[in-house]
Amino acid sequence: MNFRRLGRTGLNVSEIGLGSEAFVNRAEGESLALIQAAIGAGINYFDLYNPEPYVRDVLGKAMEGRREKFILQAHLCSAWLDGQYKRTRNMDEVKAAFADLLTRLRTDHIEVGMIHYVDQQSDFSRLDIDYIDLLLLHQQVGDYMGAWKDMEKAVAQGKVRAIGLSNFESERLEEVCEAAAIKPAVLQVECHPYFQQEELKKRLAPYGTVIESWYPIGHGDPGLINEPVFTELAQKYGKTNVQVILRWHIQAGNIIFPKSTNPQHIRDNSDIFDFALTDDEMARIKAIDNGKGFYTATLEEQERNFSGWAPAD
């Protein structure tokens, strides 16, 4: 497994992570097998987006005695309420959700926290936690500039080690970056061979920001996975088409979270460090970029979808 430093943060994460969506509707034993397969493959970066409590229990047990080896990425927008995950309505619910998360994971801190929705009353001190290593602002709507200033204050107060963005692709990216005293360590966006984000990477270069890819295999799109170039290269290197795509990501400088619900597939996803694509092969893959993503909501649609929510307090 290769590891990557997130921007200027000093955090070293595996270039391949595992998201908790893989655990949805899985028995506890199946979830444990997935986590153990990931750890065995060298993965140290886990995304905890809406995991049921038992999943957090299992992950906590798996990390016991070796917590310092892992980077946990939590989302502070939701809580386990009435037997299901619901959007947190106020900072007290966020605080309760975070406390439950820490207890179940058997840890006293989370490396990566995401704030999905922001208003002018964001107050991170009320979370009552020691620190977060990396905090991400997840949507480019609401008072995002005020939220970024609050996040910078949290760094100055020692509550957060580093801050980053997610889903900022409009001109609001530069608005934040140019005004920021602390530049974003990472930017989470959709990125795959059909949507390689080359122009976005050029925009990020002055800030030293690393791309973290969601939909790394194009939401499992058969057309992408079965592109002739991937079939040919898979035969050449004795790999699967998906492994070739993931290898392309690594050489393109992306951090990836491929979804998998099969322990062998998790191991296979990590078995991509014993070969390298040539410059010519990378150029051939670059040629299939059509500049189109699978998530197509416009900025106006995002404003409508996300701006209507406000915390109760």
Buried (B, 14 or more C-beta within 10 A) or exposed (E): EEBBEBBEBEBEBBBBBBBBBBBBEBEEEBBBBBBBBBBEBBBBBBBBBBBBEBBBBBBBEBBEEEBEEBBBBBBBBBBBBEEEBBEBBBBEBBBBBBEBBBBBBBBEBBBBBBBBBBEEBBEBEBBEBEBBBBBBBBBBBBBBBBBBBBBBBBBEEEBBBBBBBBBBBEEBBEBBBEEBEBBBBBBBBBBBBBBBBEEBBEBBEEBEBBBBBBBBBBBEBEEBBEBEBBBBBBEEBEBBBBBBBBBBBBBBEBBBBBBBBBBEBBBBBBBBEEBEBEEEBBEBBEEBBEEEBBEEEEEEEBBEEBEEBEBEE
